Amino acid sequence: MMIKKKVIIAAGGTGGHLLPAQEIAKKLQEKEIEVLFVGSGLKENLYFDRKSFKFHEILAKTPFQKGLTRCLGALYALLKAVAQSYFFLKGFKPDLIIGFGSFHAFPILCAAKLQKRPFMLFESNTVAGKVTRFFSSFATHTAIHLPLAKKIKGNLIEVAWPLRVKESTLSQVKAREQLQLAPHRFTLLIFGGSQGASAINHSVLSICKHLLAKEIPFQIIHLAGRSISVEVEQFCKRHNIPASIKTFEKNMSQVFYAADLALCRSGAATIAEIIHYQVPAILVPYPYATEQHQRENALFLERLSAAYVVKEGIDMQRVILEFLDTFYKNPELGEQMRVSLQNLKSEKREMSDLIIETLHV
């Protein structure tokens, strides 16, 4: 009887960490590899599929808190989580651990280092996070999706982003039909990542009014995150503007295939989707992202003429509207951006294949 290989995936927090982790987990399970997720808050996390994956909660907090009392409390919780992870690893005995960054992965990776157990890291941004930088020199591999702005230690290898691709040959017209949109209107996709973005959401009504005033035949796909603007819905209905407005979309391939242009944040998952679907984008980096990694992600695409970056702030709406006018009037601009994105979409090895190779399955 063959003994199953066991893998721990240390991940939690936003969809940017959990969604790719789960795509990798699916492929490992197809190879009869036992997968266990370990992290904080998995019981309540909206982006974690508890029906499909086994998980174990080890509570931890980031030590980078405001105020000495909160900082010390978080540090104590983190040290307690490391101790819990140490004893958990002794019992579970994984063959490999995969860390997806952030404080969610720190306790289990720290315990793995103490026990000299093999682990691998996945870094999704152009700026490597603190946990990745700390553990990279001890990892068997650090898998990266985008070129790093600053090099880190260890064995780096480029891998493809594990996308949730549900439709591989969907035409633009068919995608719009499925979303109950018009087949040939200029289609703007607006979203803020897995958690939404209030600054972008607050611009939607102004964008709709501007495009209507310019007599541009347009329609919108708006993934609003936590809350949908009633004003936007009413405006679109009043002026017979086709619109698909919802809080969240699981089938991102459908909305990307339908879009001519995207207005969005620049988290790692979003950048990967823009490259994969070759959709020109206006990127508004989240200004409070750790170490400005969203800004660096966005600038990476802008330097290659594959996206247009707008700084969040007072002039944001004006700059967005000016670019929308330029983009609509100059179809060659969109084509140039798509060509640049096509050049970025190179064939890379799958993260799951790298894990399977490391496990000698």
N, C-alpha and C positions, 0 to 999 in steps of 0.2 A: 504493500500500500504506500503510495507516494504522499509524503508529508507536505501540506500546503505551505507556501511561503507567506509570511505575514509582514504587512506594511502599515506603519502609522503615518497618517497625514496630519501634521500640526498646522491648523488653520482656523481662522475665525474672523469676526468683524464684518467688513463690507463684502458686497458681491464681487468686487475686484479681486479678493483673495479666494472666497469660497466657490464661486462659479467655475473658474478654471480647475480648481482642486477637485471638484466633483466630476468634471469631464475626464480628468486623468484617472480618477477612481473607477469610473465605469469601464474604461479600457483594461484596467488591471483586473477587475472582477471577471471580465470576459476570458481572461487567461487563468482563471481559478486561483487567483491570488486573494488572500484574505486582507481586507482593507478596514482599518479602524480610524475614525476621525477623533482627534484629541484637541480640545481648545476650550475657551470660555464662551458662555452664552449660547451654545449650540441648541439647547432646548427651546429657546424662543426665537432664534435667528430666522428671519424671513427668507434668507437666501440659501438655507440649508435644508436639503431633502431628507428628513428624518425617516421616511418610509423606505428609502433605498439604501441608506448607509448606517452601519453601526457607529456609535460614538460614545465617547467617555468625557465627562466634564471635569476639567481641572481649572478652577477659578484663579484668574490672575488679573492684575491691573498694571497699566503703564506707570512706571515710577516718575514720569515727567509730568508732575502735577503742580498746580499753583498752590503755594502755601506750604510751610514746613510740615505741619501736622498731616495734611493730605499726602504729601510726598513720602513721609515716613510710613504712613499706613499702607500706601501702595507698595512700598519696598518690602514691608513685612509680608504682605499678601503674595508678592512675587517669590520671595524666599520660601514661603510655605508651599507654593505651587511647585517649586523646584524639588522640594523634599517629597511631595506627593508623587511627582513624576518619576523620581528615582525609584521608589518602591513599586510603582505601577509597571515600569519597564522590567524590573526584576521578575515580576510575575508573568507579564505578557510575552516577553522575549521576542521582539520584532526582528526580522531579518534586515529591515531598512526603515529609516525614518525620513520623511520628506517635509521640510520646513518652508512655509509660504510667507515668512516674514512677520513683522509686528510682534508685540508683546504676547500674543496668543501662542506663538511658536517658541518663545524664549525658554519657558520652563522645561519643556520636553527635550529641546536641543541641548540645554545645559546638562540635564540628567544624562543624555546620550553621550555627551563629551566626557563626563565623569566616569561612565561605565565603558568608554571606548567602543561604543556601538556605532556602526556606519550610518551616516546621514547625508542627505542631498538637500540643496537649497534651490528655490525657484524665485528669481528676481524679475519682476514684471516691468519696472520703470527704468528710465534712463539714469536716475539717481538711486543708487543702491541704498536700502534702508539700514538703520543702525544694527538690527539683528543680523542681516545678511553680511554687513561689513565685519561684525564681531566674530561670526562663525565661519566665514568663507574659507579661511586658511585651513580649517579642520575638516571641511566637507569633502566627500569623494568627488563631487562636481557642484558647481554653481551654474544652474541653467539660466540663461538670460534670453529675453525676447527682443529687446532693443539694444543698440550699442550704448554702453555706459558712458555718461559724461565724464566720470572719473573712474579710472581702473581700480579694481580691488584685488586682493590676494587670492590665491587658490587656482583651481582648475576650472576655467570658464569654458562654457560651450553654448553656442546659440541653438535655440529650439523654437519650434513653431508655437504660437499661442493656442492653447486648447479651446477652440471656439465651440459654441453651441450652434452648429450649423444644421438647421432642420430642412432647408430647401437648397439644393445645390444647382438647380437649373431653372429657377423661377424667373420669368421675364418681368420687366418693369410693369407692363400693362396688366399681366396676370396678378402681380403683387398688389397693384392698386385696386384691381377688381375685388380681390379678397378682403381688402380694407374698406370696401364700398366707397372708393374715390373715383374721380373722373380719370379716364385713361391717358389724356394728353395735356393736362395742366402742369404748370411749374409746381413741383412738390417739395415743400420744406419740412424736414424732419427736425424737431426740437425736443431735446431731452437733457437731463442733467446727471446721467449715470445712475447707479443703483439706488442712490438716496435722494435723487432729485436735486434741483438747484434753484433757490428762490430768486436770485438775481436774474437768471435766464427766464424763469416763469413770468416775472414781472415785466419782461420786455415783449412778451408774445402779443398782447393787445396792440401795442404801438406798432409792431411789425405788420400785423394784419391791417391796421388802419392805413399805414404808409403804402403797402402794396396795392390796396384797394384804390387809394387816391391816385396812384400812378397808373391805374387801369391795367395792372398786370394780372392775367388770369392765373390765379394761384390756388393752392390748397395746402392744408397743414396736417402733419402727424405730430401730435404733442403728447409726450409721455411726461406727465407732470410730477411724478413722484408721490409725495404724501397727499397733496391736495390739488384738485382741479378748479380752475378759475371759471366761475359761472358766467362772468362777463365775457370771456373769450367764447364760450359755448353759445351764448345768446347773440354775440356779434356775428359769428359765422352763420347761424341760422337766419338771422335777420337779413343778411346780405347774400344768402344762397352760396356760401363758400363751403365746398366739401371739406370735411374735417374728421379725423380719427383722433379723438381725445380720450386718454385713459391714464390711470395712475402708473401702470407698469406693463411691460410687454415681455413675455417669456420668449416669444418667437422673434428675436431681433433680426434674423435673416430676412423676414418678410418686409419689415419696415425699411431696412437698408436697401433692399432691391427696389422698393417703390420710390425712393428719394432721389432728387436731383442735387440737393445740397443739405448738409446737416449743420445745426447750430447746437453746440454741446460743450461739456467739460472735456478735460484731456487726461482722464485717468488711463491706466494701462490697458484695461479691457476695451475702452472706447477707441483708443488709438489702434489697437489690434483689429477691431471691427472695421474701422475706416479704411485701413490698409487692405484687409481681406475683400471688402465689398467695393473698394475703389470709389468711395463717395467723397467728393470735395467737401470741405468743412470749414466753418467759422468756429474756432476754438476759443473758449473763455476759461482759462485755467482757474481752478479754485485757489484764491489767494492765500488761504491758510493751510494749504496742504504741507505736510511735513517736508522740511528742507526744499520747499518750492519744487517738488518733483513733477507736479502737473505742468508748471511753466516750462520746465526743461523738456518734458515730453512733447509739448506743443511746439516749442521752438525747433525741436528736431525735425518735425514735419515742415514747418515754415521755411527753414533753411533750404529744404529740397523742393520748395515751391509746390508742396502737396497740401497745404492748408494755409489759412489766414488766421492770425492770432490777435485777439482783442483783449485788452486789460479790463478787468472788472472795475467799475468806478463811474464817476459822473458822466464822462463822455461815451460810455459803452454803447448806449442805444444809438447815438448819432453815428458812431463809427460802423456799427452793424448795418444800419440802414444805407449808408453810403456804399458799403461793400455789396450789399444786396442789389442795388441799382447797377453797379459796375458788372457784377456777375451775370445778371439777367441780360444786359445789353451786349455783353461780349461772350458769346457761346464758346469761343476759342479759349477763354480763360479756364472754363470748366474742363475742357478737353485736355489742356496742359496739365491741370492738377490731377486728372485721372491717369494720364500717362506717367506722371511722377509717382503716383501710388502704385501703378502697375509695376514699375521698376523696383519698388520696395518689396513686392510680393514674391520673394524668392522661395524656392523649395528648401525647407529646413527640416531636420529630423524631429520626430514627435518626442515629447517629454516621456510619454508612457513607454516608448521603445527604449529610451535610455535607462529607465528604471528596470525594465524587464531584462535588459542586457546586464545591468549591474547585479541583478539577482541570479543570473545564470539560469533563467527559466527556459 
